[in-house]
């Protein structure tokens, strides 16, 4: 084999080696490119997922903040409402002259419970919910007290309307009291069954309680008289009237005019003779006058 032949063979081998190396390089480069692209795609997907999770977290945080703000506004409104209820209750207790300890609107409603460490929860939304629950209990307590208060005042108001109290004249004075006195006509001691009120002739005689007129007529000694039946067996009588303004069977309210002041019957001057009876028994009207 001559030198030329050897050189040719070597050249062919060299070219083959270079071609093989180029092919291998291209193959591995392609593989590396594919791996790099896959890694880039995975990284991009991970970044997109993280961005989406961040957006979801931001939305959740904004939603929770909005809910907390709404709850805080609700609590503020409930507190203001509770203050108004407390003020109203305290005024009603004062006006009604009730026991301030029984209707104490400044005190929290009683509550209790056994401590359980395992049930302890973190603050935040749960604290706001607990505050709302506390205010709800306070509202229920105040509402219960106000309902009781309203019931008591209503009953008291009804009783004030139907039980005799006060005096039968807006303007006048007592000229003769209940019990034994000197008779203005005979000068002898005699039992006086009522109280006399002196006033201006023709002024209004008023009912001291609501009731039904059982008499509106002229009676011996009493002159023109009005008699009213009230609750609990009470009867009031108004005598010596110049004129009766009601008739038997009429329903009258407390403070309603029932007659005009006069001096009819056995009377020495314009006045109203006021009597109170209960279940047929004569009662001193003084305590009802003082009560009014």
C-alpha positions in Angstrom: 0.0 0.0 0.0 1.5 3.2 -1.1 1.5 6.5 0.8 -1.3 7.9 -1.3 -3.6 5.1 -0.4 -2.8 5.4 3.3 -3.6 9.1 3.2 -6.9 8.5 1.5 -7.9 6.0 4.0 -7.0 8.3 6.8 -8.9 11.1 5.2 -12.0 9.0 4.9 -11.7 8.0 8.6 -11.2 11.6 9.7 -14.2 12.8 7.7 -16.3 9.9 9.2 -15.2 10.8 12.7 -16.0 14.4 12.2 -19.4 13.6 10.7 -20.1 11.3 13.6 -19.1 13.9 16.1 -21.3 16.5 14.4 -24.2 14.1 14.5 -23.7 13.3 18.1 -23.3 17.0 18.9 -26.5 17.8 17.1 -28.3 15.0 18.9 -27.2 16.0 22.4 -27.8 19.7 21.6 -31.4 18.8 20.5 -31.9 16.9 23.7 -30.5 19.7 25.8 -32.8 22.2 23.9 -35.8 20.0 24.6 -35.0 19.7 28.3 -34.4 23.4 28.5 -37.8 24.1 26.8 -39.6 21.7 29.1 -38.0 23.3 32.2 -38.9 26.8 31.0 -42.5 25.7 30.4 -42.7 24.1 33.8 -41.2 27.2 35.4 -43.7 29.4 33.5 -46.6 27.2 34.6 -45.4 27.4 38.2 -45.1 31.2 38.0 -48.6 31.5 36.5 -50.0 29.2 39.3 -48.3 31.3 42.0 -49.7 34.5 40.4 -53.2 33.0 40.3 -52.9 31.9 44.0 -51.7 35.4 44.9 -54.7 36.9 43.1 -57.0 34.5 44.9 -55.4 35.4 48.3 -55.7 39.1 47.6 -59.4 38.6 46.6 -60.0 36.6 49.8 -58.2 39.2 52.0 -60.2 42.0 50.4 -63.5 40.1 50.9 -62.6 39.4 54.5 -61.8 43.1 55.1 -65.1 44.1 53.6 -66.9 41.6 55.8 -65.1 42.8 58.9 -65.9 46.5 58.0 -69.5 45.5 57.5 -69.6 43.7 60.9 -67.9 46.7 62.6 -70.5 49.1 61.1 -73.2 46.7 62.3 -71.7 46.6 65.8 -71.5 50.4 65.9 -75.2 50.6 64.9 -76.2 48.1 67.6 -74.2 49.9 70.2 -76.0 53.2 69.3 -79.4 51.5 69.4 -78.6 50.0 72.8 -77.6 53.4 74.2 -81.0 54.8 73.0 -82.8 51.8 74.6 -80.9 52.3 77.9 -81.7 56.0 78.0 -85.4 55.3 77.3 -85.6 52.6 79.9 -83.9 54.8 82.5 -86.4 57.7 81.8 -89.3 55.3 82.1 -88.0 54.0 85.4 -87.6 57.5 86.6 -91.0 58.7 85.4 -92.7 55.6 86.7 -90.9 55.9 90.1 -89.9 52.2 89.9 -87.2 50.2 91.6 -84.0 51.2 89.8 -82.2 48.0 90.9 -85.0 45.8 89.5 -84.8 47.7 86.2 -81.1 48.4 86.0 -80.3 49.3 82.4 -76.7 50.0 83.0 -75.9 46.4 84.0 -75.0 43.6 81.6 -77.4 40.6 81.5 -76.1 37.8 83.8 -74.3 35.0 82.0 -71.7 32.2 82.8 -69.9 29.1 81.6 -67.1 26.7 82.4 -63.7 27.6 81.0 -62.5 25.1 78.3 -59.0 25.7 77.1 -59.5 23.3 74.2 -62.3 25.6 72.9 -60.1 28.7 72.9 -60.1 30.3 69.5 -58.0 33.1 67.9 -59.2 36.6 67.7 -60.4 38.4 64.6 -63.7 37.4 62.9 -64.6 35.3 65.9 -64.2 38.2 68.2 -66.6 40.3 66.1 -69.1 37.5 66.0 -68.8 37.1 69.8 -69.4 40.9 70.2 -72.5 40.7 68.0 -73.7 37.8 70.1 -73.1 39.8 73.3 -75.0 42.7 71.9 -77.8 40.5 70.9 -78.1 39.1 74.4 -78.1 42.7 75.7 -80.9 43.7 73.3 -82.9 40.7 74.4 -82.4 41.7 78.0 -83.3 45.3 77.4 -86.4 44.3 75.4 -87.6 42.0 78.2 -87.1 44.8 80.8 -88.9 47.4 78.6 -91.8 45.0 78.0 -92.2 44.4 81.7 -91.9 48.2 82.3 -94.5 49.0 79.6 -96.8 46.4 81.1 -96.4 47.8 84.6 -96.9 51.4 83.5 -99.9 50.4 81.4 -101.5 48.7 84.3 -100.7 51.7 86.5 -102.1 54.1 83.9 -105.3 52.0 83.7 -105.6 51.9 87.5 -105.0 55.7 87.7 -107.8 56.2 85.3 -110.4 54.0 87.0 -109.6 54.4 90.7 -110.6 57.8 92.2 -107.8 60.3 92.6 -107.5 64.0 92.6 -110.1 66.7 93.2 -113.3 67.6 91.3 -112.3 71.2 90.6 -109.4 72.7 88.7 -109.5 75.8 90.9 -110.9 75.8 94.4 -110.3 75.1 98.0 -111.6 72.9 100.7 -114.2 74.6 102.9 -115.3 71.6 105.0 -113.6 68.3 105.7 -114.9 64.8 106.2 -116.2 63.6 109.6 -117.9 65.4 112.6 -118.4 69.1 112.1 -120.6 72.0 113.1 -123.7 72.1 110.8 -123.7 75.6 109.1 -127.5 75.8 109.4 -128.2 74.4 112.9 -124.9 75.0 114.7 -125.0 71.4 116.0 -122.4 68.7 115.6 -123.2 66.5 112.6 -121.4 63.8 110.6 -120.2 65.1 107.2 -120.0 62.3 104.7 -117.7 64.1 102.2 -115.5 67.1 101.5 -116.7 70.4 100.3 -114.8 72.3 97.6 -115.6 76.0 97.1 -115.2 77.5 93.6 -116.6 80.0 91.1 -120.2 79.5 90.3 -120.6 77.9 86.9 -117.1 76.4 86.8 -116.7 72.8 85.7 -117.1 69.9 88.1 -114.7 67.1 86.9 -114.9 63.3 87.3 -112.0 62.1 89.4 -111.9 58.7 87.6 -113.3 56.9 84.6 -116.6 55.1 85.1 -120.4 54.9 84.3 -122.9 57.4 85.5 -125.5 55.7 87.7 -127.3 58.8 88.9 -127.9 62.3 87.3 -130.9 63.7 89.1 -132.1 65.9 91.9 -132.0 64.5 95.4 -133.3 65.8 98.7 -130.6 67.8 100.5 -128.0 67.2 97.7 -129.8 69.3 95.0 -128.5 68.3 91.5 -126.3 65.3 92.0 -124.1 63.1 89.7 -123.1 59.6 90.9 -120.5 57.6 89.0 -119.6 53.9 89.5 -115.9 53.0 89.0 -113.8 49.8 89.2 -113.2 47.8 92.4 -116.6 48.8 93.9 -115.9 52.5 94.1 -118.6 55.2 93.7 -118.1 58.9 93.7 -120.8 61.5 94.3 -120.9 65.2 93.2 -123.7 67.3 94.8 -125.2 70.9 94.8 -124.5 71.3 91.0 -126.0 74.2 89.2 -126.5 71.9 86.2 -125.7 68.3 85.4 -123.9 67.8 82.1 -124.3 64.0 81.9 -127.1 61.5 82.2 -127.5 58.0 83.7 -125.7 55.4 81.6 -123.1 57.8 80.2 -119.5 56.6 80.1 -117.1 59.3 81.4 -113.4 59.6 81.5 -111.1 60.9 84.2 -111.1 64.7 84.2 -114.2 65.0 82.0 -116.7 67.8 83.0 -119.8 66.2 84.4 -121.6 69.3 85.9 -121.5 73.0 86.5 -120.7 74.3 90.0 -123.7 75.6 91.9 -125.5 75.9 95.2 -128.7 73.7 94.8 -130.1 71.7 97.7 -129.1 72.3 101.2 -126.2 74.7 100.5 -125.0 78.0 101.8 -123.1 79.0 98.7 -121.5 77.7 95.4 -119.5 74.5 96.1 -119.4 70.9 95.3 -120.0 68.2 97.9 -117.7 65.3 97.0 -118.2 61.8 98.5 -116.4 58.4 97.9 -118.0 55.1 98.8 -116.7 51.5 98.3 -119.0 48.6 98.3 -121.6 50.8 100.0 -119.2 52.0 102.8 -118.5 55.7 103.1 -114.7 56.5 102.8 -112.8 59.7 103.6 -112.0 61.2 100.2 -108.9 63.0 101.6 -106.6 60.1 100.7 -107.8 60.1 97.1 -107.4 63.8 96.9 -103.8 63.5 98.2 -103.1 60.6 95.9 -104.1 62.7 92.9 
